[in-house]
Amino acid sequence: MAHAKPEQDPDIYFVPHDSKWPVFASVALFVTMLGLASWFNEASWGRPMFFVGIAVLALILFKWFADVILESVSGYYNRQVDVSFRMGMVWFIFSEIMFFAAFFGALFYARTLSLPWLGGEGSGAMTNAVLWDGYSAAWPSAGPGAVGGAFQTIPAWGLPLLNTLILLASGITITIAHHGLRAAHRTRLLVFLGATILLGSVFLFFQIEEYVHAYRDLNLTMGSGIYGSTFFMLTGFHGAHVTLGTIMLIVIWLRCYRGHFTREHHFAFEAVAWYWHFVDVVWLILFLFVYVV
């Protein structure tokens, strides 16, 4: 870390010292994904390796972010660094948008193009007659051959609707918390930020309940053909983002409690708020095209 504080000269851009954390994090990610892939392929050592990788990665991220927070509260970041952080967060969220766009694109392709073709519509008449005679291209579908067996879908107006209302409420609470921070109203900030954390946790609890119900009672699993794979791919990755967002909110709550932010300087809070609103919007699209339509 530099000896002089760059904020004293707005023309100096703070460059952090060499860090070992990116290398360690890459190794931990490799161990995690190798363990996950091995676990999915029923290797006996896959599951413990996955959890070891997750634990090591969590420890590395804790130490890494501790270094970044120390740089921030020590006053090493000037306006130029703040602009760079904002641009970086915008591009990160854009990459997440493209990430989910690929998944929604897969859902669109399966429903709108593949199924009608396999069902014999248009140029798919020959394919249907030769390979899948009598196959009905109705959605939801496990695909030709009913991969995974018969299943039932989860009604949109039960837990999915409740989770939608929960996430919408969390978008309101984090906005109120942001206004509390800008107004230097500490109690409002901590209460409504804490409410956002609680709502995110409740959302995850209900999603776990939904998954248990799907596997136990509806025979809806990741092996339920194209519907099961797209359903769990979209809802599962969104749930992972909610989990990450909730962890970020907890860290920000602790930083707010310790007084790390001011009315003028609180980009870390804003970045997490942007991310949380992004998660809300993705869920609304997911709710419409996965559960309702």
ChimeraX commands (.cxc) that place a marker at each C-alpha (Angstrom):
marker #1 position 0.00,0.00,0.00 radius 0.5
marker #1 position 1.27,3.47,-0.84 radius 0.5
marker #1 position 2.71,5.69,1.89 radius 0.5
marker #1 position 1.10,8.96,0.75 radius 0.5
marker #1 position -2.66,9.32,0.49 radius 0.5
marker #1 position -3.53,10.01,-3.15 radius 0.5
marker #1 position -6.73,11.91,-2.31 radius 0.5
marker #1 position -4.51,14.85,-1.39 radius 0.5
marker #1 position -3.71,15.20,-5.11 radius 0.5
marker #1 position -6.72,14.67,-7.40 radius 0.5
marker #1 position -4.42,14.09,-10.37 radius 0.5
marker #1 position -2.88,10.96,-8.84 radius 0.5
marker #1 position -4.71,7.70,-9.54 radius 0.5
marker #1 position -4.30,5.17,-6.74 radius 0.5
marker #1 position -2.74,1.89,-7.89 radius 0.5
marker #1 position -2.83,-0.85,-5.24 radius 0.5
marker #1 position 0.21,-2.90,-4.38 radius 0.5
marker #1 position 0.73,-6.38,-5.81 radius 0.5
marker #1 position -1.90,-8.78,-4.50 radius 0.5
marker #1 position -1.76,-12.54,-4.09 radius 0.5
marker #1 position -5.54,-12.89,-3.75 radius 0.5
marker #1 position -6.43,-13.20,-7.47 radius 0.5
marker #1 position -4.08,-16.17,-7.85 radius 0.5
marker #1 position -5.39,-17.86,-4.70 radius 0.5
marker #1 position -8.99,-17.20,-5.74 radius 0.5
marker #1 position -8.38,-18.76,-9.16 radius 0.5
marker #1 position -7.04,-21.93,-7.54 radius 0.5
marker #1 position -10.01,-22.07,-5.14 radius 0.5
marker #1 position -12.45,-21.62,-8.04 radius 0.5
marker #1 position -10.75,-24.43,-9.96 radius 0.5
marker #1 position -11.01,-26.76,-6.97 radius 0.5
marker #1 position -14.66,-25.78,-6.47 radius 0.5
marker #1 position -15.70,-26.40,-10.07 radius 0.5
marker #1 position -13.69,-29.63,-10.32 radius 0.5
marker #1 position -15.41,-30.86,-7.17 radius 0.5
marker #1 position -18.85,-29.85,-8.49 radius 0.5
marker #1 position -18.31,-31.57,-11.85 radius 0.5
marker #1 position -17.04,-34.71,-10.09 radius 0.5
marker #1 position -19.98,-34.63,-7.68 radius 0.5
marker #1 position -22.42,-34.47,-10.61 radius 0.5
marker #1 position -20.63,-37.47,-12.13 radius 0.5
marker #1 position -21.01,-39.38,-8.85 radius 0.5
marker #1 position -17.34,-39.42,-7.88 radius 0.5
marker #1 position -17.01,-40.14,-4.15 radius 0.5
marker #1 position -14.51,-37.32,-3.61 radius 0.5
marker #1 position -16.44,-34.71,-5.62 radius 0.5
marker #1 position -18.76,-33.48,-2.88 radius 0.5
marker #1 position -16.11,-32.91,-0.16 radius 0.5
marker #1 position -13.81,-31.25,-2.71 radius 0.5
marker #1 position -16.62,-28.88,-3.71 radius 0.5
marker #1 position -17.26,-27.77,-0.13 radius 0.5
marker #1 position -13.54,-27.42,0.60 radius 0.5
marker #1 position -13.24,-25.18,-2.46 radius 0.5
marker #1 position -16.23,-23.09,-1.35 radius 0.5
marker #1 position -14.80,-22.68,2.16 radius 0.5
marker #1 position -11.35,-21.66,0.90 radius 0.5
marker #1 position -12.87,-19.27,-1.64 radius 0.5
marker #1 position -14.99,-17.64,1.06 radius 0.5
marker #1 position -11.92,-17.13,3.25 radius 0.5
marker #1 position -9.94,-15.65,0.36 radius 0.5
marker #1 position -12.74,-13.26,-0.58 radius 0.5
marker #1 position -13.08,-12.19,3.05 radius 0.5
marker #1 position -9.40,-11.27,3.25 radius 0.5
marker #1 position -9.38,-9.71,-0.22 radius 0.5
marker #1 position -12.35,-7.45,0.46 radius 0.5
marker #1 position -10.90,-6.58,3.86 radius 0.5
marker #1 position -7.87,-5.15,2.05 radius 0.5
marker #1 position -10.10,-3.14,-0.32 radius 0.5
marker #1 position -12.21,-1.80,2.56 radius 0.5
marker #1 position -9.05,-0.79,4.41 radius 0.5
marker #1 position -7.86,1.14,1.36 radius 0.5
marker #1 position -11.24,2.88,1.15 radius 0.5
marker #1 position -11.52,3.94,4.80 radius 0.5
marker #1 position -7.86,5.01,4.77 radius 0.5
marker #1 position -8.69,7.62,2.13 radius 0.5
marker #1 position -6.73,6.23,-0.80 radius 0.5
marker #1 position -9.56,6.62,-3.32 radius 0.5
marker #1 position -10.13,9.92,-5.07 radius 0.5
marker #1 position -12.83,10.97,-7.55 radius 0.5
marker #1 position -11.03,9.33,-10.47 radius 0.5
marker #1 position -11.01,5.99,-8.66 radius 0.5
marker #1 position -14.69,6.44,-7.80 radius 0.5
marker #1 position -15.52,6.94,-11.49 radius 0.5
marker #1 position -13.53,3.81,-12.38 radius 0.5
marker #1 position -15.45,1.81,-9.77 radius 0.5
marker #1 position -18.76,3.00,-11.19 radius 0.5
marker #1 position -17.76,2.14,-14.74 radius 0.5
marker #1 position -16.57,-1.27,-13.56 radius 0.5
marker #1 position -19.87,-1.96,-11.79 radius 0.5
marker #1 position -21.85,-0.91,-14.87 radius 0.5
marker #1 position -19.88,-3.31,-17.05 radius 0.5
marker #1 position -20.21,-6.07,-14.46 radius 0.5
marker #1 position -24.00,-5.71,-14.40 radius 0.5
marker #1 position -24.01,-5.61,-18.21 radius 0.5
marker #1 position -22.12,-8.92,-18.25 radius 0.5
marker #1 position -24.74,-10.33,-15.87 radius 0.5
marker #1 position -27.49,-9.12,-18.19 radius 0.5
marker #1 position -25.86,-11.00,-21.08 radius 0.5
marker #1 position -25.46,-14.03,-18.83 radius 0.5
marker #1 position -29.19,-14.22,-18.19 radius 0.5
marker #1 position -29.97,-13.23,-21.78 radius 0.5
marker #1 position -28.25,-16.45,-22.90 radius 0.5
marker #1 position -30.42,-18.49,-20.55 radius 0.5
marker #1 position -33.62,-16.76,-21.59 radius 0.5
marker #1 position -32.50,-17.23,-25.18 radius 0.5
marker #1 position -32.19,-20.98,-24.57 radius 0.5
marker #1 position -35.73,-21.01,-23.16 radius 0.5
marker #1 position -37.03,-19.06,-26.17 radius 0.5
marker #1 position -35.25,-21.36,-28.62 radius 0.5
marker #1 position -36.61,-24.50,-26.98 radius 0.5
marker #1 position -40.20,-23.26,-26.76 radius 0.5
marker #1 position -40.54,-21.26,-29.97 radius 0.5
marker #1 position -38.26,-23.07,-32.43 radius 0.5
marker #1 position -37.22,-26.56,-31.34 radius 0.5
marker #1 position -40.53,-27.90,-30.04 radius 0.5
marker #1 position -42.65,-26.86,-33.05 radius 0.5
marker #1 position -39.99,-28.29,-35.36 radius 0.5
marker #1 position -39.90,-31.63,-33.52 radius 0.5
marker #1 position -43.71,-31.60,-33.45 radius 0.5
marker #1 position -43.87,-31.50,-37.23 radius 0.5
marker #1 position -44.66,-27.86,-37.89 radius 0.5
marker #1 position -43.17,-26.24,-40.98 radius 0.5
marker #1 position -39.92,-27.83,-42.11 radius 0.5
marker #1 position -40.04,-30.27,-39.22 radius 0.5
marker #1 position -42.67,-32.53,-40.77 radius 0.5
marker #1 position -40.11,-35.08,-41.97 radius 0.5
marker #1 position -38.27,-35.08,-38.63 radius 0.5
marker #1 position -41.51,-35.70,-36.77 radius 0.5
marker #1 position -42.60,-38.49,-39.11 radius 0.5
marker #1 position -39.28,-40.32,-39.09 radius 0.5
marker #1 position -37.94,-39.77,-35.59 radius 0.5
marker #1 position -40.78,-38.69,-33.30 radius 0.5
marker #1 position -44.02,-39.81,-34.91 radius 0.5
marker #1 position -46.95,-38.73,-32.77 radius 0.5
marker #1 position -44.93,-36.35,-30.60 radius 0.5
marker #1 position -47.02,-33.39,-29.44 radius 0.5
marker #1 position -45.05,-30.16,-29.14 radius 0.5
marker #1 position -46.90,-28.78,-26.12 radius 0.5
marker #1 position -45.21,-26.71,-23.41 radius 0.5
marker #1 position -44.20,-27.59,-20.73 radius 0.5
marker #1 position -42.45,-30.55,-22.24 radius 0.5
marker #1 position -39.86,-33.09,-21.18 radius 0.5
marker #1 position -38.95,-33.43,-24.83 radius 0.5
marker #1 position -39.36,-36.40,-27.18 radius 0.5
marker #1 position -39.39,-39.61,-25.20 radius 0.5
marker #1 position -40.59,-37.84,-22.04 radius 0.5
marker #1 position -37.14,-37.71,-20.48 radius 0.5
marker #1 position -37.40,-38.01,-16.71 radius 0.5
marker #1 position -41.00,-39.18,-16.77 radius 0.5
marker #1 position -44.25,-37.31,-16.22 radius 0.5
marker #1 position -44.10,-34.22,-14.00 radius 0.5
marker #1 position -46.22,-31.34,-12.80 radius 0.5
marker #1 position -45.34,-27.66,-12.94 radius 0.5
marker #1 position -45.39,-25.19,-10.06 radius 0.5
marker #1 position -48.39,-22.81,-10.21 radius 0.5
marker #1 position -47.38,-19.19,-10.70 radius 0.5
marker #1 position -49.85,-17.85,-8.17 radius 0.5
marker #1 position -48.48,-19.67,-5.14 radius 0.5
marker #1 position -44.93,-19.38,-3.84 radius 0.5
marker #1 position -43.62,-17.75,-7.04 radius 0.5
marker #1 position -46.07,-14.86,-6.66 radius 0.5
marker #1 position -45.22,-14.54,-2.97 radius 0.5
marker #1 position -41.51,-14.44,-3.79 radius 0.5
marker #1 position -42.20,-11.80,-6.42 radius 0.5
marker #1 position -43.91,-9.60,-3.85 radius 0.5
marker #1 position -41.04,-10.20,-1.41 radius 0.5
marker #1 position -38.42,-9.07,-3.93 radius 0.5
marker #1 position -40.48,-6.03,-4.93 radius 0.5
marker #1 position -40.74,-5.09,-1.25 radius 0.5
marker #1 position -36.97,-5.53,-0.86 radius 0.5
marker #1 position -36.42,-3.09,-3.73 radius 0.5
marker #1 position -38.48,-0.53,-1.82 radius 0.5
marker #1 position -36.69,-1.10,1.49 radius 0.5
marker #1 position -33.20,-0.73,0.02 radius 0.5
marker #1 position -34.29,2.49,-1.70 radius 0.5
marker #1 position -35.56,3.86,1.62 radius 0.5
marker #1 position -32.26,2.82,3.22 radius 0.5
marker #1 position -30.36,4.69,0.51 radius 0.5
marker #1 position -32.39,7.84,1.16 radius 0.5
marker #1 position -31.67,7.38,4.86 radius 0.5
marker #1 position -27.95,7.27,4.14 radius 0.5
marker #1 position -28.08,10.39,1.99 radius 0.5
marker #1 position -30.07,12.18,4.70 radius 0.5
marker #1 position -27.60,11.03,7.40 radius 0.5
marker #1 position -30.47,9.24,9.17 radius 0.5
marker #1 position -28.58,6.33,10.72 radius 0.5
marker #1 position -31.54,4.52,12.28 radius 0.5
marker #1 position -33.58,4.54,9.07 radius 0.5
marker #1 position -30.54,3.33,7.14 radius 0.5
marker #1 position -29.82,0.37,9.41 radius 0.5
marker #1 position -33.48,-0.65,9.90 radius 0.5
marker #1 position -34.45,-0.68,6.24 radius 0.5
marker #1 position -31.16,-2.19,5.09 radius 0.5
marker #1 position -31.70,-4.90,7.68 radius 0.5
marker #1 position -35.25,-5.38,6.37 radius 0.5
marker #1 position -33.82,-5.88,2.87 radius 0.5
marker #1 position -31.50,-8.59,4.19 radius 0.5
marker #1 position -34.43,-10.28,5.94 radius 0.5
marker #1 position -36.58,-10.18,2.80 radius 0.5
marker #1 position -33.76,-11.65,0.70 radius 0.5
marker #1 position -33.32,-14.46,3.24 radius 0.5
marker #1 position -37.06,-15.20,3.25 radius 0.5
marker #1 position -37.02,-15.32,-0.56 radius 0.5
marker #1 position -34.25,-17.93,-0.48 radius 0.5
marker #1 position -36.09,-19.95,2.18 radius 0.5
marker #1 position -39.24,-20.10,0.05 radius 0.5
marker #1 position -37.22,-21.02,-3.03 radius 0.5
marker #1 position -35.72,-23.96,-1.16 radius 0.5
marker #1 position -39.24,-24.96,-0.10 radius 0.5
marker #1 position -40.30,-24.78,-3.74 radius 0.5
marker #1 position -37.42,-27.00,-4.86 radius 0.5
marker #1 position -38.18,-29.58,-2.17 radius 0.5
marker #1 position -41.84,-29.63,-3.22 radius 0.5
marker #1 position -40.87,-29.95,-6.91 radius 0.5
marker #1 position -38.56,-32.92,-6.32 radius 0.5
marker #1 position -40.62,-34.70,-3.67 radius 0.5
marker #1 position -44.19,-34.18,-4.88 radius 0.5
marker #1 position -44.15,-33.13,-8.55 radius 0.5
marker #1 position -41.31,-35.25,-9.99 radius 0.5
marker #1 position -39.97,-32.00,-11.42 radius 0.5
marker #1 position -36.19,-32.37,-11.38 radius 0.5
marker #1 position -33.18,-31.29,-13.40 radius 0.5
marker #1 position -33.66,-34.54,-15.30 radius 0.5
marker #1 position -37.16,-33.58,-16.47 radius 0.5
marker #1 position -36.15,-32.93,-20.04 radius 0.5
marker #1 position -35.87,-29.46,-21.52 radius 0.5
marker #1 position -38.43,-27.95,-19.14 radius 0.5
marker #1 position -36.69,-29.20,-16.01 radius 0.5
marker #1 position -33.24,-28.12,-17.19 radius 0.5
marker #1 position -34.34,-24.60,-18.20 radius 0.5
marker #1 position -36.50,-24.18,-15.08 radius 0.5
marker #1 position -33.73,-25.06,-12.63 radius 0.5
marker #1 position -31.07,-23.31,-14.70 radius 0.5
marker #1 position -32.92,-19.98,-14.61 radius 0.5
marker #1 position -34.34,-20.14,-11.08 radius 0.5
marker #1 position -31.18,-21.73,-9.67 radius 0.5
marker #1 position -28.77,-19.18,-11.07 radius 0.5
marker #1 position -31.09,-16.39,-10.01 radius 0.5
marker #1 position -31.17,-17.89,-6.51 radius 0.5
marker #1 position -27.36,-17.93,-6.53 radius 0.5
marker #1 position -27.41,-14.22,-7.39 radius 0.5
marker #1 position -29.86,-13.52,-4.57 radius 0.5
marker #1 position -27.58,-15.42,-2.19 radius 0.5
marker #1 position -24.57,-13.37,-3.31 radius 0.5
marker #1 position -26.61,-10.16,-3.07 radius 0.5
marker #1 position -27.75,-11.02,0.46 radius 0.5
marker #1 position -24.16,-11.62,1.55 radius 0.5
marker #1 position -23.17,-8.29,0.02 radius 0.5
marker #1 position -26.02,-6.58,1.88 radius 0.5
marker #1 position -24.85,-8.08,5.17 radius 0.5
marker #1 position -21.33,-6.76,4.59 radius 0.5
marker #1 position -22.70,-3.32,3.69 radius 0.5
marker #1 position -24.92,-3.32,6.80 radius 0.5
marker #1 position -21.87,-3.99,8.97 radius 0.5
marker #1 position -19.97,-1.21,7.22 radius 0.5
marker #1 position -22.89,1.18,7.71 radius 0.5
marker #1 position -23.02,0.22,11.38 radius 0.5
marker #1 position -19.32,1.03,11.72 radius 0.5
marker #1 position -19.75,4.36,9.97 radius 0.5
marker #1 position -17.71,3.71,6.84 radius 0.5
marker #1 position -19.95,5.83,4.61 radius 0.5
marker #1 position -20.89,9.49,4.41 radius 0.5
marker #1 position -23.67,11.31,2.62 radius 0.5
marker #1 position -21.33,12.13,-0.25 radius 0.5
marker #1 position -19.11,9.03,-0.37 radius 0.5
marker #1 position -20.89,5.67,-0.32 radius 0.5
marker #1 position -20.30,4.01,-3.67 radius 0.5
marker #1 position -20.05,0.52,-2.14 radius 0.5
marker #1 position -23.63,0.92,-0.88 radius 0.5
marker #1 position -24.78,2.17,-4.28 radius 0.5
marker #1 position -23.08,-0.71,-6.09 radius 0.5
marker #1 position -24.87,-3.28,-3.94 radius 0.5
marker #1 position -28.17,-1.41,-4.42 radius 0.5
marker #1 position -27.69,-1.47,-8.20 radius 0.5
marker #1 position -26.99,-5.18,-8.06 radius 0.5
marker #1 position -30.06,-5.82,-5.92 radius 0.5
marker #1 position -32.33,-3.88,-8.28 radius 0.5
marker #1 position -30.87,-5.90,-11.16 radius 0.5
marker #1 position -31.77,-9.12,-9.32 radius 0.5
marker #1 position -35.32,-7.79,-8.83 radius 0.5
marker #1 position -35.77,-7.01,-12.53 radius 0.5
marker #1 position -34.43,-10.42,-13.61 radius 0.5
marker #1 position -36.90,-12.14,-11.28 radius 0.5
marker #1 position -39.83,-10.20,-12.75 radius 0.5
marker #1 position -38.85,-11.36,-16.26 radius 0.5
marker #1 position -38.27,-14.88,-14.97 radius 0.5
marker #1 position -41.63,-14.95,-13.18 radius 0.5
marker #1 position -43.42,-13.90,-16.35 radius 0.5
marker #1 position -41.73,-16.23,-18.87 radius 0.5
marker #1 position -41.05,-19.28,-16.65 radius 0.5
marker #1 position -44.08,-19.39,-14.35 radius 0.5
marker #1 position -46.87,-17.42,-16.03 radius 0.5
marker #1 position -46.55,-17.74,-19.82 radius 0.5
marker link #1:1,2 radius 0.2
marker link #1:2,3 radius 0.2
marker link #1:3,4 radius 0.2
marker link #1:4,5 radius 0.2
marker link #1:5,6 radius 0.2
marker link #1:6,7 radius 0.2
marker link #1:7,8 radius 0.2
marker link #1:8,9 radius 0.2
marker link #1:9,10 radius 0.2
marker link #1:10,11 radius 0.2
marker link #1:11,12 radius 0.2
marker link #1:12,13 radius 0.2
marker link #1:13,14 radius 0.2
marker link #1:14,15 radius 0.2
marker link #1:15,16 radius 0.2
marker link #1:16,17 radius 0.2
marker link #1:17,18 radius 0.2
marker link #1:18,19 radius 0.2
marker link #1:19,20 radius 0.2
marker link #1:20,21 radius 0.2
marker link #1:21,22 radius 0.2
marker link #1:22,23 radius 0.2
marker link #1:23,24 radius 0.2
marker link #1:24,25 radius 0.2
marker link #1:25,26 radius 0.2
marker link #1:26,27 radius 0.2
marker link #1:27,28 radius 0.2
marker link #1:28,29 radius 0.2
marker link #1:29,30 radius 0.2
marker link #1:30,31 radius 0.2
marker link #1:31,32 radius 0.2
marker link #1:32,33 radius 0.2
marker link #1:33,34 radius 0.2
marker link #1:34,35 radius 0.2
marker link #1:35,36 radius 0.2
marker link #1:36,37 radius 0.2
marker link #1:37,38 radius 0.2
marker link #1:38,39 radius 0.2
marker link #1:39,40 radius 0.2
marker link #1:40,41 radius 0.2
marker link #1:41,42 radius 0.2
marker link #1:42,43 radius 0.2
marker link #1:43,44 radius 0.2
marker link #1:44,45 radius 0.2
marker link #1:45,46 radius 0.2
marker link #1:46,47 radius 0.2
marker link #1:47,48 radius 0.2
marker link #1:48,49 radius 0.2
marker link #1:49,50 radius 0.2
marker link #1:50,51 radius 0.2
marker link #1:51,52 radius 0.2
marker link #1:52,53 radius 0.2
marker link #1:53,54 radius 0.2
marker link #1:54,55 radius 0.2
marker link #1:55,56 radius 0.2
marker link #1:56,57 radius 0.2
marker link #1:57,58 radius 0.2
marker link #1:58,59 radius 0.2
marker link #1:59,60 radius 0.2
marker link #1:60,61 radius 0.2
marker link #1:61,62 radius 0.2
marker link #1:62,63 radius 0.2
marker link #1:63,64 radius 0.2
marker link #1:64,65 radius 0.2
marker link #1:65,66 radius 0.2
marker link #1:66,67 radius 0.2
marker link #1:67,68 radius 0.2
marker link #1:68,69 radius 0.2
marker link #1:69,70 radius 0.2
marker link #1:70,71 radius 0.2
marker link #1:71,72 radius 0.2
marker link #1:72,73 radius 0.2
marker link #1:73,74 radius 0.2
marker link #1:74,75 radius 0.2
marker link #1:75,76 radius 0.2
marker link #1:76,77 radius 0.2
marker link #1:77,78 radius 0.2
marker link #1:78,79 radius 0.2
marker link #1:79,80 radius 0.2
marker link #1:80,81 radius 0.2
marker link #1:81,82 radius 0.2
marker link #1:82,83 radius 0.2
marker link #1:83,84 radius 0.2
marker link #1:84,85 radius 0.2
marker link #1:85,86 radius 0.2
marker link #1:86,87 radius 0.2
marker link #1:87,88 radius 0.2
marker link #1:88,89 radius 0.2
marker link #1:89,90 radius 0.2
marker link #1:90,91 radius 0.2
marker link #1:91,92 radius 0.2
marker link #1:92,93 radius 0.2
marker link #1:93,94 radius 0.2
marker link #1:94,95 radius 0.2
marker link #1:95,96 radius 0.2
marker link #1:96,97 radius 0.2
marker link #1:97,98 radius 0.2
marker link #1:98,99 radius 0.2
marker link #1:99,100 radius 0.2
marker link #1:100,101 radius 0.2
marker link #1:101,102 radius 0.2
marker link #1:102,103 radius 0.2
marker link #1:103,104 radius 0.2
marker link #1:104,105 radius 0.2
marker link #1:105,106 radius 0.2
marker link #1:106,107 radius 0.2
marker link #1:107,108 radius 0.2
marker link #1:108,109 radius 0.2
marker link #1:109,110 radius 0.2
marker link #1:110,111 radius 0.2
marker link #1:111,112 radius 0.2
marker link #1:112,113 radius 0.2
marker link #1:113,114 radius 0.2
marker link #1:114,115 radius 0.2
marker link #1:115,116 radius 0.2
marker link #1:116,117 radius 0.2
marker link #1:117,118 radius 0.2
marker link #1:118,119 radius 0.2
marker link #1:119,120 radius 0.2
marker link #1:120,121 radius 0.2
marker link #1:121,122 radius 0.2
marker link #1:122,123 radius 0.2
marker link #1:123,124 radius 0.2
marker link #1:124,125 radius 0.2
marker link #1:125,126 radius 0.2
marker link #1:126,127 radius 0.2
marker link #1:127,128 radius 0.2
marker link #1:128,129 radius 0.2
marker link #1:129,130 radius 0.2
marker link #1:130,131 radius 0.2
marker link #1:131,132 radius 0.2
marker link #1:132,133 radius 0.2
marker link #1:133,134 radius 0.2
marker link #1:134,135 radius 0.2
marker link #1:135,136 radius 0.2
marker link #1:136,137 radius 0.2
marker link #1:137,138 radius 0.2
marker link #1:138,139 radius 0.2
marker link #1:139,140 radius 0.2
marker link #1:140,141 radius 0.2
marker link #1:141,142 radius 0.2
marker link #1:142,143 radius 0.2
marker link #1:143,144 radius 0.2
marker link #1:144,145 radius 0.2
marker link #1:145,146 radius 0.2
marker link #1:146,147 radius 0.2
marker link #1:147,148 radius 0.2
marker link #1:148,149 radius 0.2
marker link #1:149,150 radius 0.2
marker link #1:150,151 radius 0.2
marker link #1:151,152 radius 0.2
marker link #1:152,153 radius 0.2
marker link #1:153,154 radius 0.2
marker link #1:154,155 radius 0.2
marker link #1:155,156 radius 0.2
marker link #1:156,157 radius 0.2
marker link #1:157,158 radius 0.2
marker link #1:158,159 radius 0.2
marker link #1:159,160 radius 0.2
marker link #1:160,161 radius 0.2
marker link #1:161,162 radius 0.2
marker link #1:162,163 radius 0.2
marker link #1:163,164 radius 0.2
marker link #1:164,165 radius 0.2
marker link #1:165,166 radius 0.2
marker link #1:166,167 radius 0.2
marker link #1:167,168 radius 0.2
marker link #1:168,169 radius 0.2
marker link #1:169,170 radius 0.2
marker link #1:170,171 radius 0.2
marker link #1:171,172 radius 0.2
marker link #1:172,173 radius 0.2
marker link #1:173,174 radius 0.2
marker link #1:174,175 radius 0.2
marker link #1:175,176 radius 0.2
marker link #1:176,177 radius 0.2
marker link #1:177,178 radius 0.2
marker link #1:178,179 radius 0.2
marker link #1:179,180 radius 0.2
marker link #1:180,181 radius 0.2
marker link #1:181,182 radius 0.2
marker link #1:182,183 radius 0.2
marker link #1:183,184 radius 0.2
marker link #1:184,185 radius 0.2
marker link #1:185,186 radius 0.2
marker link #1:186,187 radius 0.2
marker link #1:187,188 radius 0.2
marker link #1:188,189 radius 0.2
marker link #1:189,190 radius 0.2
marker link #1:190,191 radius 0.2
marker link #1:191,192 radius 0.2
marker link #1:192,193 radius 0.2
marker link #1:193,194 radius 0.2
marker link #1:194,195 radius 0.2
marker link #1:195,196 radius 0.2
marker link #1:196,197 radius 0.2
marker link #1:197,198 radius 0.2
marker link #1:198,199 radius 0.2
marker link #1:199,200 radius 0.2
marker link #1:200,201 radius 0.2
marker link #1:201,202 radius 0.2
marker link #1:202,203 radius 0.2
marker link #1:203,204 radius 0.2
marker link #1:204,205 radius 0.2
marker link #1:205,206 radius 0.2
marker link #1:206,207 radius 0.2
marker link #1:207,208 radius 0.2
marker link #1:208,209 radius 0.2
marker link #1:209,210 radius 0.2
marker link #1:210,211 radius 0.2
marker link #1:211,212 radius 0.2
marker link #1:212,213 radius 0.2
marker link #1:213,214 radius 0.2
marker link #1:214,215 radius 0.2
marker link #1:215,216 radius 0.2
marker link #1:216,217 radius 0.2
marker link #1:217,218 radius 0.2
marker link #1:218,219 radius 0.2
marker link #1:219,220 radius 0.2
marker link #1:220,221 radius 0.2
marker link #1:221,222 radius 0.2
marker link #1:222,223 radius 0.2
marker link #1:223,224 radius 0.2
marker link #1:224,225 radius 0.2
marker link #1:225,226 radius 0.2
marker link #1:226,227 radius 0.2
marker link #1:227,228 radius 0.2
marker link #1:228,229 radius 0.2
marker link #1:229,230 radius 0.2
marker link #1:230,231 radius 0.2
marker link #1:231,232 radius 0.2
marker link #1:232,233 radius 0.2
marker link #1:233,234 radius 0.2
marker link #1:234,235 radius 0.2
marker link #1:235,236 radius 0.2
marker link #1:236,237 radius 0.2
marker link #1:237,238 radius 0.2
marker link #1:238,239 radius 0.2
marker link #1:239,240 radius 0.2
marker link #1:240,241 radius 0.2
marker link #1:241,242 radius 0.2
marker link #1:242,243 radius 0.2
marker link #1:243,244 radius 0.2
marker link #1:244,245 radius 0.2
marker link #1:245,246 radius 0.2
marker link #1:246,247 radius 0.2
marker link #1:247,248 radius 0.2
marker link #1:248,249 radius 0.2
marker link #1:249,250 radius 0.2
marker link #1:250,251 radius 0.2
marker link #1:251,252 radius 0.2
marker link #1:252,253 radius 0.2
marker link #1:253,254 radius 0.2
marker link #1:254,255 radius 0.2
marker link #1:255,256 radius 0.2
marker link #1:256,257 radius 0.2
marker link #1:257,258 radius 0.2
marker link #1:258,259 radius 0.2
marker link #1:259,260 radius 0.2
marker link #1:260,261 radius 0.2
marker link #1:261,262 radius 0.2
marker link #1:262,263 radius 0.2
marker link #1:263,264 radius 0.2
marker link #1:264,265 radius 0.2
marker link #1:265,266 radius 0.2
marker link #1:266,267 radius 0.2
marker link #1:267,268 radius 0.2
marker link #1:268,269 radius 0.2
marker link #1:269,270 radius 0.2
marker link #1:270,271 radius 0.2
marker link #1:271,272 radius 0.2
marker link #1:272,273 radius 0.2
marker link #1:273,274 radius 0.2
marker link #1:274,275 radius 0.2
marker link #1:275,276 radius 0.2
marker link #1:276,277 radius 0.2
marker link #1:277,278 radius 0.2
marker link #1:278,279 radius 0.2
marker link #1:279,280 radius 0.2
marker link #1:280,281 radius 0.2
marker link #1:281,282 radius 0.2
marker link #1:282,283 radius 0.2
marker link #1:283,284 radius 0.2
marker link #1:284,285 radius 0.2
marker link #1:285,286 radius 0.2
marker link #1:286,287 radius 0.2
marker link #1:287,288 radius 0.2
marker link #1:288,289 radius 0.2
marker link #1:289,290 radius 0.2
marker link #1:290,291 radius 0.2
marker link #1:291,292 radius 0.2
marker link #1:292,293 radius 0.2
view
